[in-house]
Amino acid sequence: MATNALAAGESASPARSPHGIDRPLHPSVRLAFLAASIAGLVYAGYSIFIDTQQVGETLATGVFLFLGLALLIALGFEFVNGFHDTANAVATVIYTNAMSAPVAVIWSGVWNFIGVMASTGAVAYSIITLLPVDLILNIGSAAGYAMIFALLLAAVGWNLATWYFGIPNSSSHALIGSILGVGVANELLSGTTGGTSGLDMGQVETVLSALLISPLIGFGGALICMLAMKAFARDPKLFREPEGDAPPPRGIRALLVFGATGVSFAHGANDGQKGMGLIMLILIGCAPTAYALNRTVPESATPAFVQSATQAANVFRMKAGGEQVAMPQSRAVLADALQAKQVDSPRVFAALDTVSRDVTQRIASYGSLGKVPSAATPNLRNDMYLVLDTTKLMVKGDHVGAGLSAADATVVRSYQGKLETGTRYIPTWVKVTVALALGLGTMVGWRRIVVTVGEKIGSSHFSYGMGASAQIMAAGTILLAAFKGLPVSTTHILTSGVAGAAVGNGQSLQRRTIINMVLAWFMTLPVAMALSGGLYWLLLAIVHATGH
């Protein structure tokens, strides 16, 4: 009787989760987490204070409060991204006993931090260029502020909702969907189609293609990797469920830990840049004098810029065929050409010539970007932005368009490099704070997604071969995307890799989980678009109602 009661009591009590998943972090780790969070926020605030003081920019109280709130939400996006996306990186090592859960989570957080610090910023600006041209050029306007809050709140809200239900959703999809929603709403509210109020559909197509193809690469690559492993590796332990809590053989363990490290580093190098892009939008809108131009470029670089710009302007003048466009109209010509992607007309070349010479004359007269007065900063930055993005359409990758010769294209590319140095940069403190938010986020709230990836995709337990195949493909795919400046989803690549490895190992897939993942995949873009578009409309209505 007592035995039966004991058995009943044991069955009624919750079973302890395997692999140390339910083991809490040590109090010292929690304390270090709190200290790092406070230190990161203090560092960000101090850096903004120093940067604005050095250029003589004084932030009004309202702007300062807006800046603080927007930065907190942007860092919150990266924090949520950390525990939402990076949980995928540690699931494989936890469920193969290669690392205990607490150690794996801390290890992943550290390598996310390193990945962010090593990133180039290319992904950050590929995200920014999805936005309508007029919002980028007027980022400090009421519409610009409404845009920032709308896309931040929509992306964070959807991420939290899917995390709560343990669904491996993509933070990249959520952010990009939010940006698209703001763009569509801005075009509808402007009452025009095309022009600078709409989305850059070429960039949208490029980004969405990367998001669509990368999970297919993850699935197919992991499947092929698993089949190759079964064909050439004869050790049956690779393809069986680990025995209890026993760690894998030394070589396999090293491979699994290396794979988790690679995924964590790649995630930081790619996803961390999305937060950087958001923060740069906020900083350019709130403190343009300090952040719209790269004031760290030394004065000694000015002669090289002037020479490169002059050579490029000569190319533009030659291609203009005698046509001339005055300075005020030149900006509108370039903005329309940028949106319509028609840059091969003499009028566009004439506008490029006019704006480039004006930019060159202004920078030469100031002596360096660091000496540009606060009143002139927004216009100069916008002019450099227009010229840079218009010329990028003329010379894209190895393709040379608009009738440019190879020699002319070399001159234009050199000029582009100088413009990018002056307008597209990430301050070190932005990298550090984003890296902290992403790395620390990895250590919080990861359990829900880990359990989904580890237990609810394949029909049976992870094998060593499955974990290694999924990780290797995910790390390689994400790093390649970061190198190409393309935003991709760690979640979708890794979970697709897990599914591909499971199929390669002869397992079936759990139908309910796969359906939920696919639904989240297809729902994220439209839901995030609807949320951000609606929020953008609401915030603009509030701004207009209050007379701002």
PyMOL commands that set and color helices and strands:
alter all, ss='L'
color gray80, all
select helices_A, chain A and resi 2-12+18-20+27-54+61-85+87-95+101-118+122-128+133-137+142-164+171-190+201-232+236-239+250-286+288-291+299-320+327-340+346-366+369-371+374-394+406-423+428-442+447-455+464-484+490-504+511-545
alter helices_A, ss='H'
color red, helices_A
select strands_A, chain A and resi 395-396+399-400
alter strands_A, ss='S'
color yellow, strands_A
deselect
rebuild
show_as cartoon
